[in-house]
Amino acid sequence: MERLIVFALVFLLPTQLAYHFWLQSSYIYGLRVDYLSPAIYLTDILIVLLLPYIKKRLYLLLSPIIIFALINCTFAQIPIVALFKWIVVFKLIIFGLYFYSCDLHRLRKTIVSAFSLSLVTFFLIGLLQFILQKTIGGPLYLLGERSFTSQTPGISLMDVFGKSLMRAYSTFSHPNSFAGFAVVSFLILLSFKKQSFLYIIVILSLLLTFSLNALVGVCLVVTLFFLLKYFPKIVKKTKVLLPIVVIGLSLLFGIVSGVLPEEVLLKEAYKERVVLAGYAIEAFSKRPALGIGLNNFFFATKGIQPPHNIYLIVLSETGIMGILVSFFLLSKLFRRRLNKYLFLAIFFVLATGLFDHYWFTLQQNQLLLSLLLGLSVRRYNA
């Protein structure tokens, strides 16, 4: 039974079928904001089925997090919104704890098979969308595919030889989310020493999504791969500095964004990122110790988009305490002897998290990150 649940859950990680509860707090200026809507996902039900397989003593690890969550909710701008987000966080922690404690030798083939089939299936969905220049519809609605065409306002397009084409979404909310998911899934598979034809699947996924953020992240990962191969001692000594680098760059970006003159000309997409980063620092400055509360950024700024930087989200919503805890946990993780490919996957998440928020805000990527961290904190297994 456990193998069946794990196979179904890993295979369905890219889906976003859910029932949303549209509460009054889920609206900004009368507009529905998905990030603020409590939801029950199909994958959540499967996670509940895994609860009996998690060792009870591991739940004790939640105690200090529960205390911090209660404090954060108490002092949040809108406590109920923070509470709903913390419930999501605890779900992700529990999901990660399962992969930390499960019998990986017994489940290895199940996980590999599910990931491989999932990568191929959801790539084919994206490929067909790109060919048709619209979503497929029909039964794919049950996997969470949304209905739109290349002519729908707000859809992400790419320019190919002077022609605007719709980027591949598959069952994700955005092509960037799809691209990031594909890369990390592939690196997790490599950690199980599985690769073959999946190389081409990931490369084509990157081309169809045309995600600049993911492409830059892949280039950095490839660079780090060769550094690990030829200069392993240098990487081993300096990898503990990564948390300082990514958090430091984020703070610098946020501070610069807040003082950047309006006369500076930027493309609309980049201008939005700059403005949101400035808002994050402004929100943090109002409640620096504990932040404004998880998921309260939208109410602090009256906007419908979070900062495109996961570290600025953590800083503004959990304050100095939250960012210090994040720094401590990342530093502790990088002091461990990590599987090479899992380390590369975490590095990819940290790099892409500098310029996008999906690892913190979207269900599919959140679950994949939890799975990745759960595998990473296990005892080293080459």
C-alpha positions as CSV (number, residue, x, y, z in Angstrom):
1,M,0.0,0.0,0.0
2,E,2.8,2.4,0.9
3,R,4.5,1.9,-2.5
4,L,1.3,2.6,-4.3
5,I,0.7,5.9,-2.3
6,V,4.3,7.0,-2.9
7,F,4.1,6.2,-6.6
8,A,0.8,8.1,-7.0
9,L,2.0,11.1,-5.0
10,V,5.4,11.5,-6.8
11,F,3.8,11.0,-10.2
12,L,1.1,13.6,-9.4
13,L,3.4,16.2,-7.9
14,P,3.1,18.4,-11.0
15,T,-0.7,18.6,-10.7
16,Q,-2.6,21.4,-9.1
17,L,-6.1,20.0,-8.9
18,A,-7.6,21.5,-5.7
19,Y,-10.8,22.8,-4.1
20,H,-10.3,26.4,-3.1
21,F,-12.1,28.2,-0.3
22,W,-12.7,31.8,-1.4
23,L,-12.9,33.6,2.0
24,Q,-13.2,37.4,2.3
25,S,-9.5,37.5,3.1
26,S,-8.8,35.9,-0.3
27,Y,-9.7,39.1,-2.2
28,I,-7.6,42.2,-2.9
29,Y,-9.5,45.1,-4.4
30,G,-12.3,42.6,-5.3
31,L,-9.9,40.4,-7.2
32,R,-9.4,36.7,-6.3
33,V,-5.8,36.0,-5.2
34,D,-4.9,32.4,-5.5
35,Y,-2.0,32.8,-3.0
36,L,-4.6,33.8,-0.3
37,S,-7.1,31.1,-0.9
38,P,-6.9,28.1,1.5
39,A,-7.1,24.9,-0.7
40,I,-7.2,21.2,-0.4
41,Y,-5.2,19.6,-3.2
42,L,-5.4,16.0,-4.5
43,T,-1.8,15.6,-3.4
44,D,-2.7,16.7,0.1
45,I,-5.0,13.7,0.5
46,L,-2.2,11.4,-0.5
47,I,0.1,13.0,2.0
48,V,-2.5,12.3,4.8
49,L,-2.4,8.7,3.7
50,L,1.4,8.7,4.4
51,L,1.1,9.8,8.0
52,P,0.9,6.3,9.5
53,Y,4.3,5.6,7.9
54,I,6.1,8.4,9.6
55,K,7.9,7.6,12.9
56,K,6.1,9.3,15.8
57,R,9.2,10.6,17.4
58,L,9.9,12.8,14.4
59,Y,6.8,14.9,15.2
60,L,8.7,16.2,18.2
61,L,10.8,18.2,15.8
62,L,7.7,20.4,15.1
63,S,7.6,21.8,18.7
64,P,9.9,24.8,18.3
65,I,8.4,25.6,14.9
66,I,4.9,25.5,16.4
67,I,6.0,28.0,19.0
68,F,7.4,30.4,16.4
69,A,4.3,29.9,14.2
70,L,2.0,30.9,17.1
71,I,4.1,34.0,17.8
72,N,4.1,35.0,14.1
73,C,0.4,34.5,13.8
74,T,-0.3,36.5,16.9
75,F,1.5,39.6,15.7
76,A,0.5,39.2,12.0
77,Q,-1.4,41.9,10.3
78,I,-4.2,39.4,9.6
79,P,-3.6,36.4,11.9
80,I,-6.0,34.0,10.1
81,V,-4.2,34.4,6.8
82,A,-0.9,33.6,8.5
83,L,-2.4,30.6,10.2
84,F,-3.6,29.1,7.0
85,K,-0.1,29.6,5.5
86,W,1.6,28.0,8.5
87,I,-0.7,24.9,8.1
88,V,0.8,24.6,4.6
89,V,4.3,24.9,6.0
90,F,3.6,22.1,8.5
91,K,2.2,20.0,5.7
92,L,5.5,20.5,3.8
93,I,7.6,19.7,6.8
94,I,5.7,16.4,7.4
95,F,6.0,15.5,3.7
96,G,9.8,16.1,4.0
97,L,10.0,14.0,7.2
98,Y,8.5,11.1,5.4
99,F,11.3,11.0,2.8
100,Y,13.8,11.6,5.5
101,S,12.7,8.6,7.4
102,C,11.3,6.1,4.8
103,D,13.0,2.9,3.7
104,L,14.7,4.3,0.6
105,H,16.2,1.0,-0.5
106,R,12.8,-0.5,-0.6
107,L,11.1,2.5,-2.3
108,R,14.0,3.4,-4.7
109,K,12.5,1.8,-7.8
110,T,9.1,3.2,-7.0
111,I,10.3,6.8,-6.7
112,V,12.5,6.5,-9.8
113,S,9.7,5.0,-11.9
114,A,7.2,7.6,-10.7
115,F,9.6,10.6,-11.3
116,S,10.6,9.3,-14.8
117,L,7.0,8.7,-15.9
118,S,5.9,12.0,-14.5
119,L,8.6,14.0,-16.3
120,V,7.8,12.4,-19.6
121,T,4.0,12.7,-19.2
122,F,3.9,16.4,-18.2
123,F,6.6,17.3,-20.8
124,L,4.3,15.8,-23.5
125,I,1.4,17.9,-22.2
126,G,3.6,21.0,-22.5
127,L,4.8,20.0,-25.9
128,L,1.3,19.5,-27.2
129,Q,0.3,22.9,-25.8
130,F,3.2,24.5,-27.6
131,I,2.3,22.9,-30.9
132,L,-1.4,23.8,-30.6
133,Q,-0.7,27.2,-29.0
134,K,-3.4,26.6,-26.5
135,T,-4.2,24.3,-23.6
136,I,-5.5,20.8,-24.4
137,G,-8.5,20.7,-22.1
138,G,-10.8,17.8,-21.6
139,P,-9.7,15.3,-18.9
140,L,-6.5,17.3,-18.3
141,Y,-8.7,19.8,-16.3
142,L,-8.6,17.1,-13.6
143,L,-4.8,17.5,-13.4
144,G,-5.2,21.2,-12.9
145,E,-4.6,22.4,-16.4
146,R,-6.1,25.9,-16.9
147,S,-7.9,27.0,-20.1
148,F,-6.3,29.6,-22.3
149,T,-4.7,30.2,-25.7
150,S,-1.8,32.3,-27.0
151,Q,-4.3,35.2,-27.5
152,T,-5.4,35.2,-23.9
153,P,-4.3,38.5,-22.1
154,G,-1.5,38.0,-19.6
155,I,-0.2,34.7,-21.1
156,S,3.5,34.3,-21.2
157,L,4.9,34.5,-24.7
158,M,8.3,34.1,-26.4
159,D,9.6,35.6,-29.6
160,V,10.7,33.1,-32.2
161,F,11.9,34.6,-35.5
162,G,9.7,37.6,-35.0
163,K,6.6,35.5,-34.1
164,S,5.1,35.5,-30.6
165,L,4.4,32.0,-29.4
166,M,2.9,30.8,-26.1
167,R,5.4,29.2,-23.7
168,A,4.6,25.7,-22.4
169,Y,2.7,25.6,-19.1
170,S,1.9,21.9,-18.9
171,T,-0.2,21.7,-15.6
172,F,1.7,24.5,-13.9
173,S,0.6,28.1,-13.1
174,H,3.6,29.5,-15.0
175,P,6.3,28.2,-17.5
176,N,9.0,29.2,-15.0
177,S,7.5,27.0,-12.4
178,F,7.3,24.1,-14.9
179,A,11.0,24.6,-15.9
180,G,12.2,24.7,-12.3
181,F,10.3,21.6,-11.4
182,A,11.7,19.7,-14.4
183,V,15.3,20.6,-13.6
184,V,15.1,19.7,-9.9
185,S,13.2,16.4,-10.6
186,F,15.9,15.4,-13.1
187,L,18.7,16.1,-10.6
188,I,16.9,14.1,-8.0
189,L,16.8,11.2,-10.5
190,L,20.5,11.6,-11.1
191,S,21.0,11.2,-7.4
192,F,19.5,7.7,-7.8
193,K,22.0,7.1,-10.7
194,K,19.2,7.2,-13.3
195,Q,19.5,9.4,-16.4
196,S,19.5,8.1,-20.1
197,F,16.8,9.6,-22.3
198,L,15.6,12.1,-19.6
199,Y,18.4,14.5,-20.5
200,I,16.6,15.4,-23.8
201,I,13.3,15.7,-21.9
202,V,14.7,18.3,-19.6
203,I,16.5,20.2,-22.3
204,L,13.3,20.3,-24.4
205,S,11.3,21.4,-21.4
206,L,13.7,24.4,-20.9
207,L,13.3,25.3,-24.6
208,L,9.5,25.1,-24.6
209,T,9.2,27.1,-21.4
210,F,11.8,29.6,-22.4
211,S,12.5,30.3,-18.8
212,L,15.5,32.7,-18.5
213,N,15.7,32.2,-14.8
214,A,15.9,28.4,-15.1
215,L,18.4,28.6,-18.0
216,V,20.7,30.8,-15.9
217,G,20.2,28.4,-13.0
218,V,21.2,25.5,-15.2
219,C,24.3,27.3,-16.4
220,L,25.3,27.9,-12.8
221,V,24.6,24.3,-11.9
222,V,26.8,23.1,-14.8
223,T,29.6,25.4,-13.7
224,L,29.3,24.1,-10.1
225,F,29.3,20.5,-11.4
226,F,32.7,21.0,-13.1
227,L,34.0,22.8,-10.0
228,L,33.0,19.8,-7.9
229,K,34.8,17.6,-10.4
230,Y,38.1,19.5,-10.6
231,F,38.2,21.6,-7.5
232,P,36.2,19.6,-4.8
233,K,38.2,20.9,-1.9
234,I,37.6,24.5,-2.8
235,V,33.8,23.8,-3.1
236,K,33.8,21.9,0.2
237,K,35.3,24.8,2.0
238,T,33.2,27.6,0.4
239,K,29.8,26.0,0.1
240,V,28.9,27.0,3.6
241,L,29.1,30.6,2.3
242,L,26.2,30.1,-0.1
243,P,23.5,31.1,2.4
244,I,25.4,34.3,3.2
245,V,25.7,35.1,-0.5
246,V,22.1,34.5,-1.5
247,I,20.6,36.3,1.5
248,G,23.1,39.1,1.2
249,L,22.4,39.6,-2.5
250,S,18.6,39.6,-1.7
251,L,19.0,42.3,1.0
252,L,21.2,44.4,-1.3
253,F,18.7,44.1,-4.1
254,G,15.8,45.0,-1.8
255,I,17.6,48.1,-0.4
256,V,18.7,49.3,-3.9
257,S,15.2,48.8,-5.2
258,G,13.8,51.0,-2.5
259,V,16.1,54.0,-3.4
260,L,16.2,53.5,-7.2
261,P,15.2,56.7,-8.9
262,E,11.9,56.6,-10.9
263,E,13.7,58.0,-13.9
264,V,15.6,54.8,-14.4
265,L,14.1,53.0,-17.4
266,L,13.4,49.3,-17.0
267,K,11.3,46.8,-18.9
268,E,7.9,46.3,-17.3
269,A,8.7,42.8,-16.0
270,Y,11.9,43.9,-14.4
271,K,10.3,47.1,-13.1
272,E,7.7,45.0,-11.3
273,R,10.4,42.9,-9.6
274,V,12.2,46.1,-8.5
275,V,9.1,47.6,-7.0
276,L,8.1,44.5,-5.2
277,A,11.6,44.1,-3.7
278,G,11.3,47.7,-2.4
279,Y,7.9,46.9,-0.9
280,A,9.4,43.9,0.9
281,I,12.1,46.0,2.6
282,E,9.4,48.6,3.5
283,A,7.2,45.9,5.0
284,F,10.1,44.5,6.9
285,S,11.0,47.9,8.3
286,K,7.6,48.2,9.9
287,R,8.0,44.9,11.9
288,P,11.6,43.9,11.7
289,A,11.7,41.4,14.6
290,L,8.9,38.9,13.7
291,G,7.7,40.2,10.3
292,I,4.2,41.1,9.1
293,G,3.0,37.4,9.3
294,L,3.1,34.6,6.7
295,N,1.2,35.5,3.5
296,N,0.5,39.0,4.8
297,F,2.6,40.7,2.2
298,F,-0.4,41.2,0.0
299,F,-2.2,43.2,2.7
300,A,0.8,45.2,3.5
301,T,1.3,46.3,-0.1
302,K,-2.3,46.0,-1.4
303,G,-0.9,44.1,-4.4
304,I,-1.6,40.7,-6.0
305,Q,2.0,39.6,-6.5
306,P,4.6,38.5,-3.9
307,P,8.2,39.6,-4.3
308,H,10.1,37.6,-6.9
309,N,12.7,36.6,-4.3
310,I,12.0,33.9,-1.7
311,Y,14.5,35.4,0.8
312,L,12.7,38.8,0.7
313,I,9.4,37.0,1.3
314,V,10.9,35.3,4.3
315,L,12.4,38.5,5.6
316,S,9.2,40.6,5.2
317,E,6.9,38.0,6.6
318,T,8.9,36.4,9.4
319,G,11.4,39.2,10.2
320,I,14.9,38.9,11.5
321,M,14.0,35.8,13.5
322,G,12.8,34.0,10.4
323,I,15.7,34.9,8.2
324,L,18.2,33.9,10.9
325,V,16.5,30.5,11.3
326,S,16.6,30.0,7.5
327,F,20.3,30.9,7.5
328,F,21.0,28.6,10.4
329,L,19.2,25.6,8.7
330,L,20.9,26.2,5.3
331,S,24.3,26.5,6.9
332,K,23.8,23.3,8.9
333,L,22.6,21.5,5.7
334,F,25.7,22.6,3.7
335,R,28.0,21.4,6.5
336,R,26.7,17.9,5.9
337,R,28.2,15.5,3.3
338,L,25.6,15.8,0.6
339,N,24.9,13.6,-2.4
340,K,26.5,15.6,-5.3
341,Y,23.3,15.8,-7.4
342,L,21.1,16.7,-4.4
343,F,23.5,19.5,-3.6
344,L,23.3,20.7,-7.2
345,A,19.5,20.6,-6.9
346,I,19.5,22.7,-3.7
347,F,21.9,25.1,-5.3
348,F,19.6,25.5,-8.3
349,V,16.7,26.3,-5.9
350,L,18.8,28.9,-4.1
351,A,19.9,30.5,-7.3
352,T,16.4,30.6,-9.0
353,G,14.9,31.7,-5.7
354,L,16.8,35.0,-6.1
355,F,14.5,36.0,-9.0
356,D,11.3,34.1,-8.6
357,H,9.0,33.0,-5.9
358,Y,7.5,29.7,-7.0
359,W,9.6,27.6,-4.6
360,F,7.8,29.4,-1.7
361,T,4.3,30.0,-3.2
362,L,3.2,27.2,-5.5
363,Q,2.1,23.8,-4.4
364,Q,3.9,21.7,-7.0
365,N,7.3,23.3,-6.4
366,Q,6.8,23.5,-2.6
367,L,6.2,19.7,-2.4
368,L,9.2,19.0,-4.7
369,L,11.4,21.2,-2.5
370,S,10.2,19.3,0.6
371,L,11.0,16.0,-1.0
372,L,14.4,17.2,-2.0
373,L,15.2,18.5,1.5
374,G,13.9,15.3,3.1
375,L,16.3,13.2,0.9
376,S,19.2,15.6,1.5
377,V,19.2,15.5,5.3
378,R,19.4,11.7,5.3
379,R,22.8,10.1,5.9
380,Y,25.0,10.4,2.9
381,N,24.4,7.8,0.3
382,A,26.7,8.0,-2.7
